[in-house]
Amino acid sequence: MRPRRLEEFAGQEKFIAPGKLLWRMLKADRLSSLIFFGPPGTGKTTLAHVIARQTSAEFVVTSAATIGVKEIRVVIQAAKDRLAAEAVKTVLFLDEIHRFSRNQQDVLLDDVEKGTIILIGATTENPFFSVNSALVSRSTIFEFEPLSKSEIVKIIQSSLLDSGFFFSSLFLTTHNSQLTTLLT
């Protein structure tokens, strides 16, 4: 049901449409550290999973709510080993990065700066207040906006047409006007 490719991602066209900055970074496989922020349900985690499929780097997914400094150091060491042995970069997707204290965020700084890891942090909080300023200055910030009704309709329609999604087997046909009515 989630998009698998950039072309399937709905919303946030100001930075993830053909020719836009993040689109170009991903198509060239030249990802740098990123911070996604915005309200819940706007696609931050979904876009991270699309990036995981798009990049040639190793992709590690975790949440600041469930991981501590010890586990982050293990991820960083594995990234160093992978980079040295295989010349493969590591992308660390850290959901809810605002839940890390400033000291916990400091653990990431040296390895983000050296390029050992590429950080993608996601937060519902303004990163200029909730994320260490050194991490912010080394990342590209993308602000996610709430999805419009037409974008939500597009997501529902593509979900219904997705052969891997349960409802697609029911051959549902739903018109745009019916979906829009449901959303109001």
VOGUVEX-601531 format. One record per atom (N, C-alpha, C): residue in one letter; z negated, x, y; residue number from 1. Coordinates in nm, 3 decimals. Atoms other than C-alpha are relative to their C-alpha. Layout:
 type       w       u       v seq
    a       Z       X       Y NUM
...
//
This chain:
 type       w       u       v seq
    m   0.000   0.082  -0.118   1
    m   0.000   0.000   0.000   1
    m   0.000   0.088   0.126   1
    r  -0.003  -0.091  -0.116   2
    r  -0.059   0.295   0.235   2
    r   0.137   0.066   0.008   2
    p  -0.128  -0.071  -0.011   3
    p   0.248   0.467   0.372   3
    p  -0.008   0.136  -0.069   3
    r  -0.006  -0.129   0.069   4
    r   0.357   0.773   0.178   4
    r   0.077   0.104   0.079   4
    r  -0.084  -0.090  -0.081   5
    r   0.600   0.919   0.432   5
    r  -0.018  -0.034   0.147   5
    l   0.009   0.022  -0.144   6
    l   0.608   0.958   0.808   6
    l   0.079  -0.123   0.042   6
    e  -0.088   0.110  -0.037   7
    e   0.891   0.707   0.827   7
    e  -0.064  -0.137  -0.029   7
    e   0.066   0.125   0.036   8
    e   0.664   0.440   0.672   8
    e  -0.122  -0.029   0.087   8
    f   0.121   0.016  -0.079   9
    f   0.375   0.493   0.915   9
    f   0.027  -0.094   0.118   9
    a  -0.017   0.098  -0.108  10
    a   0.329   0.203   1.161  10
    a  -0.103   0.025   0.110  10
    g   0.089  -0.016  -0.114  11
    g   0.184   0.238   1.508  11
    g  -0.002   0.143   0.050  11
    q   0.019  -0.131  -0.063  12
    q   0.098   0.531   1.734  12
    q   0.132   0.071   0.031  12
    e  -0.132  -0.055  -0.028  13
    e   0.463   0.580   1.832  13
    e   0.002   0.103   0.112  13
    k  -0.001  -0.095  -0.112  14
    k   0.363   0.779   2.141  14
    k  -0.011   0.144  -0.048  14
    f   0.005  -0.137   0.051  15
    f   0.301   1.082   1.918  15
    f   0.049   0.017  -0.143  15
    i  -0.047  -0.014   0.138  16
    i   0.424   1.005   1.564  16
    i   0.130  -0.076  -0.023  16
    a  -0.135   0.057   0.014  17
    a   0.778   0.881   1.623  17
    a   0.098   0.117  -0.001  17
    p  -0.098  -0.109   0.002  18
    p   1.095   1.085   1.569  18
    p   0.013   0.067   0.138  18
    g  -0.013  -0.078  -0.122  19
    g   1.113   1.361   1.827  19
    g  -0.131   0.024   0.075  19
    k   0.129  -0.018  -0.066  20
    k   0.748   1.330   1.934  20
    k  -0.073   0.121  -0.059  20
    l   0.067  -0.126   0.033  21
    l   0.505   1.624   1.913  21
    l  -0.046   0.009  -0.145  21
    l   0.054  -0.010   0.135  22
    l   0.323   1.550   1.587  22
    l   0.111  -0.013  -0.105  22
    w  -0.115   0.016   0.090  23
    w   0.645   1.437   1.418  23
    w   0.071   0.135  -0.017  23
    r  -0.070  -0.130   0.005  24
    r   0.813   1.769   1.507  24
    r  -0.085   0.105  -0.073  24
    m   0.088  -0.095   0.068  25
    m   0.509   1.970   1.392  25
    m   0.006  -0.018  -0.152  25
    l   0.002   0.028   0.143  26
    l   0.509   1.799   1.054  26
    l   0.135   0.026  -0.065  26
    k  -0.134  -0.023   0.056  27
    k   0.885   1.811   0.999  27
    k   0.029   0.150  -0.014  27
    a  -0.019  -0.146   0.006  28
    a   0.877   2.187   1.069  28
    a  -0.107   0.067  -0.087  28
    d   0.114  -0.051   0.077  29
    d   0.562   2.226   0.854  29
    d  -0.072   0.110   0.079  29
    r   0.069  -0.092  -0.093  30
    r   0.401   2.401   1.155  30
    r  -0.123  -0.069   0.057  30
    l   0.118   0.075  -0.040  31
    l   0.071   2.218   1.164  31
    l  -0.104   0.093   0.061  31
    s   0.115  -0.069  -0.057  32
    s  -0.210   2.336   1.390  32
    s  -0.119  -0.094  -0.009  32
    s   0.118   0.085   0.007  33
    s  -0.565   2.204   1.413  33
    s   0.015  -0.121   0.091  33
    l  -0.017   0.128  -0.069  34
    l  -0.580   1.840   1.523  34
    l  -0.132  -0.075   0.002  34
    i   0.110   0.095   0.000  35
    i  -0.840   1.589   1.626  35
    i   0.059  -0.137   0.031  35
    f  -0.042   0.139  -0.017  36
    f  -0.763   1.219   1.581  36
    f  -0.121  -0.079   0.046  36
    f   0.111   0.086  -0.037  37
    f  -0.981   0.979   1.774  37
    f   0.052  -0.135   0.046  37
    g  -0.034   0.135  -0.038  38
    g  -0.977   0.608   1.832  38
    g  -0.083  -0.098  -0.080  38
    p   0.080   0.102   0.069  39
    p  -1.121   0.280   1.710  39
    p   0.029  -0.005  -0.150  39
    p  -0.024   0.016   0.143  40
    p  -1.159   0.201   1.340  40
    p   0.126  -0.083  -0.024  40
    g  -0.114   0.081   0.039  41
    g  -0.851   0.064   1.167  41
    g   0.129   0.030   0.073  41
    t  -0.120  -0.034  -0.077  42
    t  -0.592   0.244   1.381  42
    t   0.091   0.098  -0.072  42
    g  -0.088  -0.085   0.079  43
    g  -0.454   0.477   1.113  43
    g  -0.036   0.147  -0.006  43
    k   0.037  -0.142  -0.001  44
    k  -0.643   0.804   1.153  44
    k  -0.002   0.058  -0.142  44
    t   0.009  -0.048   0.138  45
    t  -0.727   0.847   0.784  45
    t   0.132  -0.016  -0.072  45
    t  -0.131   0.022   0.063  46
    t  -0.396   0.699   0.674  46
    t   0.099   0.108   0.039  46
    l  -0.091  -0.106  -0.044  47
    l  -0.203   0.948   0.885  47
    l  -0.037   0.133  -0.063  47
    a   0.042  -0.125   0.067  48
    a  -0.410   1.232   0.739  48
    a   0.054   0.006  -0.142  48
    h  -0.053   0.003   0.136  49
    h  -0.305   1.122   0.390  49
    h   0.153   0.017  -0.002  49
    v  -0.145  -0.021  -0.011  50
    v   0.061   1.107   0.499  50
    v   0.026   0.149   0.024  50
    i  -0.014  -0.144  -0.028  51
    i   0.022   1.461   0.637  51
    i  -0.020   0.080  -0.128  51
    a   0.026  -0.069   0.127  52
    a  -0.121   1.568   0.300  52
    a   0.124   0.004  -0.087  52
    r  -0.124   0.005   0.080  53
    r   0.203   1.460   0.133  53
    r   0.112   0.080   0.066  53
    q  -0.107  -0.062  -0.077  54
    q   0.416   1.616   0.407  54
    q  -0.008   0.153   0.002  54
    t   0.017  -0.143  -0.020  55
    t   0.270   1.965   0.431  55
    t   0.004   0.077  -0.132  55
    s   0.000  -0.086   0.118  56
    s   0.309   2.255   0.191  56
    s  -0.137   0.064  -0.021  56
    a   0.135  -0.057   0.009  57
    a  -0.055   2.354   0.253  57
    a  -0.085  -0.076  -0.101  57
    e   0.102   0.067   0.081  58
    e  -0.344   2.278   0.021  58
    e  -0.075  -0.096   0.092  58
    f   0.062   0.102  -0.085  59
    f  -0.512   1.962   0.150  59
    f  -0.135  -0.037  -0.060  59
    v   0.136   0.032   0.044  60
    v  -0.890   1.913   0.123  60
    v  -0.052  -0.114   0.087  60
    v   0.047   0.117  -0.072  61
    v  -1.034   1.574   0.218  61
    v  -0.151  -0.013  -0.022  61
    t   0.144   0.021   0.009  62
    t  -1.402   1.523   0.298  62
    t  -0.047  -0.076   0.124  62
    s   0.059   0.074  -0.112  63
    s  -1.634   1.337   0.532  63
    s  -0.127   0.071   0.045  63
    a   0.121  -0.063  -0.054  64
    a  -1.900   1.481   0.760  64
    a  -0.125  -0.078  -0.038  64
    a   0.114   0.081   0.041  65
    a  -2.122   1.196   0.643  65
    a  -0.050   0.038  -0.139  65
    t   0.037  -0.028   0.139  66
    t  -2.126   1.331   0.286  66
    t   0.000   0.148  -0.036  66
    i  -0.011  -0.143   0.029  67
    i  -2.086   1.709   0.315  67
    i  -0.088   0.077   0.097  67
    g   0.083  -0.084  -0.086  68
    g  -2.304   1.983   0.452  68
    g   0.062   0.137   0.019  68
    v  -0.048  -0.134  -0.032  69
    v  -2.266   2.341   0.572  69
    v   0.030   0.079  -0.128  69
    k  -0.021  -0.075   0.125  70
    k  -2.302   2.483   0.220  70
    k   0.136  -0.034  -0.063  70
    e  -0.127   0.042   0.060  71
    e  -2.007   2.279   0.091  71
    e   0.119   0.042   0.087  71
    i  -0.108  -0.045  -0.090  72
    i  -1.798   2.362   0.400  72
    i   0.028   0.148  -0.023  72
    r  -0.019  -0.144   0.026  73
    r  -1.855   2.733   0.333  73
    r   0.075   0.024  -0.130  73
    v  -0.074  -0.009   0.126  74
    v  -1.731   2.682  -0.024  74
    v   0.149  -0.029   0.024  74
    v  -0.139   0.035  -0.034  75
    v  -1.414   2.514   0.111  75
    v   0.067   0.115   0.075  75
    i  -0.056  -0.110  -0.080  76
    i  -1.364   2.798   0.361  76
    i   0.026   0.122  -0.088  76
    q  -0.021  -0.115   0.090  77
    q  -1.410   3.066   0.093  77
    q   0.121  -0.023  -0.090  77
    a  -0.116   0.032   0.083  78
    a  -1.159   2.890  -0.133  78
    a   0.129   0.013   0.081  78
    a  -0.117  -0.013  -0.088  79
    a  -0.918   2.876   0.163  79
    a   0.035   0.146   0.021  79
    k  -0.023  -0.144  -0.017  80
    k  -0.960   3.250   0.222  80
    k   0.063   0.059  -0.126  80
    d  -0.051  -0.051   0.128  81
    d  -0.900   3.324  -0.147  81
    d   0.144  -0.045  -0.023  81
    r  -0.135   0.055   0.019  82
    r  -0.593   3.097  -0.160  82
    r   0.100   0.068   0.093  82
    l  -0.088  -0.064  -0.098  83
    l  -0.447   3.251   0.154  83
    l   0.030   0.144  -0.042  83
    a  -0.018  -0.139   0.042  84
    a  -0.500   3.605   0.021  84
    a   0.083   0.012  -0.128  84
    a  -0.066  -0.010   0.130  85
    a  -0.377   3.541  -0.334  85
    a   0.139  -0.062  -0.004  85
    e  -0.124   0.076   0.013  86
    e  -0.097   3.289  -0.280  86
    e   0.074  -0.020   0.132  86
    a  -0.056   0.021  -0.134  87
    a  -0.026   3.292   0.096  87
    a   0.020  -0.148   0.029  87
    v  -0.004   0.145  -0.022  88
    v  -0.094   2.917   0.097  88
    v  -0.113  -0.037   0.096  88
    k   0.098   0.043  -0.098  89
    k  -0.270   2.766   0.398  89
    k  -0.079  -0.120  -0.054  89
    t   0.085   0.113   0.039  90
    t  -0.548   2.508   0.368  90
    t  -0.022  -0.089   0.122  90
    v   0.031   0.099  -0.101  91
    v  -0.577   2.190   0.572  91
    v  -0.128  -0.070  -0.044  91
    l   0.125   0.069   0.026  92
    l  -0.930   2.050   0.590  92
    l  -0.003  -0.127   0.085  92
    f   0.016   0.127  -0.071  93
    f  -0.944   1.681   0.678  93
    f  -0.147  -0.036  -0.004  93
    l   0.142   0.030  -0.013  94
    l  -1.296   1.615   0.804  94
    l  -0.016  -0.133   0.073  94
    d   0.018   0.132  -0.057  95
    d  -1.349   1.244   0.857  95
    d  -0.139  -0.008   0.062  95
    e   0.127   0.020  -0.070  96
    e  -1.626   1.139   1.095  96
    e  -0.059   0.132   0.050  96
    i   0.044  -0.132  -0.045  97
    i  -1.646   1.489   1.244  97
    i  -0.114  -0.011   0.102  97
    h   0.107   0.017  -0.099  98
    h  -1.874   1.351   1.517  98
    h  -0.139  -0.006  -0.063  98
    r   0.130   0.003   0.068  99
    r  -2.150   1.319   1.255  99
    r  -0.058   0.139  -0.023  99
    f   0.050  -0.137   0.010 100
    f  -2.173   1.698   1.232 100
    f  -0.068   0.037   0.131 100
    s   0.065  -0.051  -0.121 101
    s  -2.418   1.854   1.475 101
    s   0.086   0.114   0.057 101
    r  -0.073  -0.112  -0.062 102
    r  -2.289   2.121   1.714 102
    r  -0.011   0.125  -0.087 102
    n   0.019  -0.119   0.085 103
    n  -2.437   2.390   1.486 103
    n   0.084  -0.009  -0.127 103
    q  -0.083   0.017   0.118 104
    q  -2.261   2.245   1.181 104
    q   0.148   0.020   0.034 104
    q  -0.139  -0.018  -0.043 105
    q  -1.933   2.233   1.374 105
    q   0.030   0.148   0.025 105
    d  -0.018  -0.143  -0.025 106
    d  -1.984   2.600   1.470 106
    d   0.043   0.077  -0.125 106
    v  -0.036  -0.066   0.126 107
    v  -1.945   2.694   1.102 107
    v   0.152   0.003  -0.017 107
    l  -0.146   0.010   0.012 108
    l  -1.578   2.589   1.126 108
    l   0.074   0.090   0.098 108
    l  -0.068  -0.061  -0.114 109
    l  -1.499   2.770   1.449 109
    l   0.074   0.130  -0.031 109
    d  -0.061  -0.131   0.026 110
    d  -1.431   3.126   1.332 110
    d   0.124  -0.012  -0.088 110
    d  -0.112   0.013   0.093 111
    d  -1.204   3.017   1.049 111
    d   0.114  -0.085   0.055 111
    v  -0.105   0.073  -0.072 112
    v  -1.016   2.767   1.266 112
    v   0.072   0.098   0.093 112
    e  -0.056  -0.096  -0.094 113
    e  -0.965   3.041   1.522 113
    e   0.090   0.103  -0.069 113
    k  -0.076  -0.100   0.076 114
    k  -0.841   3.292   1.260 114
    k   0.119  -0.061  -0.075 114
    g  -0.108   0.066   0.074 115
    g  -0.613   3.033   1.097 115
    g  -0.027  -0.006  -0.149 115
    t   0.036   0.010   0.141 116
    t  -0.798   3.047   0.765 116
    t   0.011  -0.145  -0.047 116
    i  -0.015   0.143   0.027 117
    i  -0.817   2.668   0.777 117
    i   0.067  -0.065   0.120 117
    i  -0.053   0.087  -0.105 118
    i  -0.625   2.409   0.973 118
    i  -0.087  -0.126  -0.008 118
    l   0.092   0.113  -0.003 119
    l  -0.873   2.142   1.075 119
    l   0.069  -0.125   0.052 119
    i  -0.033   0.131  -0.054 120
    i  -0.789   1.776   1.109 120
    i  -0.131  -0.078   0.000 120
    g   0.123   0.077  -0.014 121
    g  -1.096   1.601   1.241 121
    g   0.032  -0.141   0.045 121
    a  -0.018   0.139  -0.041 122
    a  -1.115   1.223   1.271 122
    a  -0.133  -0.054   0.050 122
    t   0.122   0.054  -0.058 123
    t  -1.364   1.041   1.488 123
    t   0.029  -0.129   0.077 123
    t  -0.008   0.119  -0.083 124
    t  -1.427   0.708   1.652 124
    t  -0.060   0.028   0.138 124
    e   0.064  -0.040  -0.125 125
    e  -1.612   0.893   1.929 125
    e   0.095   0.085   0.084 125
    n  -0.080  -0.085  -0.088 126
    n  -1.458   1.066   2.230 126
    n  -0.030   0.146  -0.034 126
    p   0.028  -0.137   0.044 127
    p  -1.417   1.426   2.106 127
    p  -0.046   0.092   0.113 127
    f   0.043  -0.083  -0.112 128
    f  -1.476   1.566   2.454 128
    f  -0.151  -0.007   0.019 128
    f   0.145   0.012  -0.005 129
    f  -1.837   1.448   2.415 129
    f  -0.066   0.024  -0.135 129
    s   0.063  -0.003   0.133 130
    s  -1.892   1.452   2.037 130
    s   0.039   0.119  -0.086 130
    v  -0.045  -0.116   0.078 131
    v  -1.707   1.763   1.917 131
    v  -0.020   0.125   0.085 131
    n   0.022  -0.129  -0.063 132
    n  -1.789   2.122   1.998 132
    n   0.120   0.035   0.089 132
    s  -0.109  -0.026  -0.095 133
    s  -1.585   2.222   2.306 133
    s   0.091   0.114  -0.047 133
    a  -0.084  -0.109   0.053 134
    a  -1.464   2.540   2.133 134
    a   0.100  -0.053  -0.104 134
    l  -0.092   0.060   0.097 135
    l  -1.315   2.332   1.848 135
    l   0.105  -0.086   0.071 135
    v  -0.093   0.083  -0.077 136
    v  -1.161   2.089   2.097 136
    v   0.107   0.086   0.065 136
    s  -0.097  -0.085  -0.070 137
    s  -0.996   2.374   2.287 137
    s   0.099   0.066  -0.096 137
    r  -0.090  -0.059   0.100 138
    r  -0.839   2.504   1.965 138
    r   0.077  -0.104  -0.080 138
    s  -0.064   0.111   0.071 139
    s  -0.707   2.164   1.858 139
    s   0.088  -0.080   0.094 139
    t  -0.080   0.096  -0.075 140
    t  -0.442   1.921   1.969 140
    t  -0.065  -0.137  -0.023 140
    i   0.071   0.127   0.007 141
    i  -0.605   1.587   2.048 141
    i   0.102  -0.115   0.003 141
    f  -0.085   0.118   0.004 142
    f  -0.434   1.260   1.955 142
    f  -0.090  -0.124   0.005 142
    e   0.079   0.122  -0.015 143
    e  -0.581   0.933   2.079 143
    e   0.076  -0.118  -0.062 143
    f  -0.058   0.115   0.069 144
    f  -0.511   0.636   1.852 144
    f  -0.035  -0.128   0.076 144
    e   0.017   0.129  -0.069 145
    e  -0.463   0.294   2.011 145
    e  -0.009  -0.111  -0.105 145
    p   0.000   0.114   0.093 146
    p  -0.537  -0.043   1.847 146
    p   0.143  -0.042  -0.032 146
    l  -0.133   0.044   0.043 147
    l  -0.242  -0.176   1.650 147
    l   0.035  -0.134   0.065 147
    s  -0.047   0.127  -0.055 148
    s  -0.033  -0.451   1.807 148
    s   0.022  -0.099  -0.113 148
    k  -0.028   0.102   0.101 149
    k   0.032  -0.778   1.628 149
    k   0.129   0.031  -0.076 149
    s  -0.128  -0.030   0.067 150
    s   0.391  -0.672   1.558 150
    s  -0.015   0.118  -0.097 150
    e   0.023  -0.113   0.091 151
    e   0.270  -0.345   1.403 151
    e  -0.077  -0.046  -0.124 151
    i   0.075   0.053   0.114 152
    i   0.023  -0.535   1.184 152
    i   0.093  -0.082  -0.090 152
    v  -0.099   0.076   0.078 153
    v   0.304  -0.771   1.075 153
    v   0.087   0.097  -0.080 153
    k  -0.082  -0.100   0.069 154
    k   0.516  -0.466   0.986 154
    k  -0.076   0.059  -0.119 154
    i   0.082  -0.056   0.108 155
    i   0.230  -0.323   0.777 155
    i  -0.013  -0.100  -0.114 155
    i   0.014   0.104   0.102 156
    i   0.178  -0.652   0.593 156
    i   0.132  -0.017  -0.076 156
    q  -0.130   0.017   0.065 157
    q   0.551  -0.691   0.526 157
    q   0.031   0.117  -0.094 157
    s  -0.031  -0.114   0.087 158
    s   0.589  -0.339   0.390 158
    s  -0.094   0.004  -0.120 158
    s   0.092   0.008   0.113 159
    s   0.280  -0.393   0.173 159
    s   0.050  -0.102  -0.103 159
    l  -0.051   0.102   0.091 160
    l   0.430  -0.709   0.028 160
    l   0.125   0.045  -0.073 160
    l  -0.123  -0.049   0.063 161
    l   0.755  -0.526  -0.046 161
    l  -0.022   0.123  -0.086 161
    d   0.032  -0.122   0.075 162
    d   0.583  -0.221  -0.199 162
    d  -0.010  -0.032  -0.148 162
    s  -0.003   0.029   0.144 163
    s   0.659  -0.219  -0.572 163
    s  -0.129   0.039  -0.070 163
    g   0.127  -0.039   0.061 164
    g   0.323  -0.053  -0.640 164
    g  -0.116  -0.089   0.039 164
    f   0.106   0.087  -0.049 165
    f   0.127  -0.329  -0.471 165
    f   0.004  -0.131  -0.077 165
    f   0.013   0.119   0.084 166
    f   0.004  -0.631  -0.670 166
    f   0.084  -0.118   0.048 166
    f  -0.067   0.121  -0.049 167
    f   0.148  -0.905  -0.446 167
    f   0.152   0.010  -0.004 167
    s  -0.146  -0.012   0.002 168
    s   0.500  -0.761  -0.455 168
    s   0.058  -0.063  -0.125 168
    s  -0.051   0.059   0.124 169
    s   0.533  -0.884  -0.813 169
    s   0.005  -0.152   0.007 169
    l  -0.003   0.145  -0.014 170
    l   0.479  -1.240  -0.692 170
    l   0.122  -0.049   0.077 170
    f  -0.122   0.031  -0.076 171
    f   0.806  -1.225  -0.493 171
    f  -0.029  -0.087   0.122 171
    l   0.035   0.076  -0.119 172
    l   0.638  -1.351  -0.181 172
    l   0.105   0.018   0.109 172
    t  -0.086  -0.009  -0.118 173
    t   0.862  -1.430   0.109 173
    t  -0.077  -0.063   0.115 173
    t   0.077   0.047  -0.115 174
    t   0.685  -1.458   0.437 174
    t   0.080   0.031   0.125 174
    h  -0.073  -0.019  -0.124 175
    h   0.849  -1.503   0.774 175
    h  -0.091   0.059   0.106 175
    n   0.075  -0.062  -0.110 176
    n   0.744  -1.308   1.083 176
    n  -0.087  -0.101   0.073 176
    s   0.076   0.099  -0.076 177
    s   0.636  -1.627   1.257 177
    s  -0.125  -0.046  -0.076 177
    q   0.117   0.040   0.080 178
    q   0.406  -1.721   0.967 178
    q  -0.107   0.109   0.005 178
    l   0.095  -0.111  -0.006 179
    l   0.245  -1.375   0.968 179
    l  -0.066   0.007   0.136 179
    t   0.054  -0.005  -0.137 180
    t   0.204  -1.379   1.345 180
    t  -0.100  -0.111   0.021 180
    t   0.091   0.112  -0.011 181
    t   0.041  -1.721   1.322 181
    t  -0.132   0.032  -0.071 181
    l   0.121  -0.038   0.073 182
    l  -0.205  -1.587   1.064 182
    l  -0.086   0.097   0.080 182
    l   0.072  -0.102  -0.075 183
    l  -0.302  -1.305   1.300 183
    l  -0.063  -0.053   0.129 183
    t   0.056   0.052  -0.127 184
    t  -0.386  -1.531   1.594 184
    t  -0.123  -0.084  -0.023 184
//
